[in-house]
């Protein structure tokens, strides 16, 4: 047993605890833990810059947990694995599944190739509570609406598997002949803007569990209602940790449910359910990142305006609630979920820019950029996806700010040039008398932009565009 060698291929499971593939590898004998940065087969969805920064630090943390024995490679996994198998006497290869369409196709080919070499190869579910093909309606079709998917599908299916302990007493082997070091992957930007992330994140498996404990202590109580207020501590901020697999949804599911049985726990678990729903949508609609699920939107009269897009990206639209959200993203690599809906609605409805622009920007700038969740979310915002908000539901960023940031703490945090503006005008500085602006040190068009569009007029233009598709408004 001790002479046998198994490869554990780390992917989006950068942890030792509750790692099914790693546990199975440990049963074989020695383990060669590897990570392969694959930019070749990812196509248009090569990992974005923010995600690459997180990955760099997460790999460093994982390597420390493995006693410096993580072997690193870059390139086509098929080629790299074939080379390892030629050089080393490997008995088995294990990994946890990923669900992006290009990875599904790639992994199927790799598995077939390895099996022909008479080497044991097996994949496991280490990332989802339920496999996307397991949750179906009674007629065998997949769900297109979240609530029945979660209530009738997930909650009435078999219970998710229990979390697994990290394997003990494992002898990890290192490929000293071919392994790169993490710095050689070139994941970090030339200008080290990622250093500002250190004030906001503790990246790695230990950091993920620390973040969870902080959320349990200060955020879980009042989660259902409090999560709508971006200045309050009622969100978990676990999404990047979950995406990179530093903590598993199974660990969250079972730990949170042991704490209480109330609306806050139920709502947190339903958010994990929304993640499952997103993965189901991608699995059943492989072109989700590119194609409208509702084909009527294929003829929507989107505009092209690079000045609008750049102002939105830089948080310079002149609409404070939108700008605060976009600046939070730029400064922290994260955006509160309420703001994701507000800035998304503003982009596709007030600016009438295609949701693809938002999807691509989030893909490059979000630390938690996830193909399934990002694509599902943007199609939801645009009204063209599964169980989407209807297009005519247009978020008013002024009223959203008044309702969910009533004291202005969130806006003042990210737009310091408006700090002295009274709350009455903080969300709509263009309505403030000149004397109030002067007293607050605000000069519209100079210290803070004039709004690039009129909110009311742009809303009417969006509705008219929707009517052009032959759609009636309620």
Helices and strands as residue ranges (DSSP letters): E 5-10, H 20-28, E 30-37, G 43-45, H 49-65, E 71-74, H 77-87, E 92-96, H 101-115, E 120-124, H 146-148, I 149-154, E 172-173, G 182-185, G 193-199, H 205-218, H 223-226, H 239-243, H 249-259, H 263-284, G 295-299, H 306-314, H 320-332, H 337-345, I 346-350, H 355-365, H 371-382, H 397-404, H 409-414, G 416-418, H 423-426, G 429-431, H 434-439, H 455-467
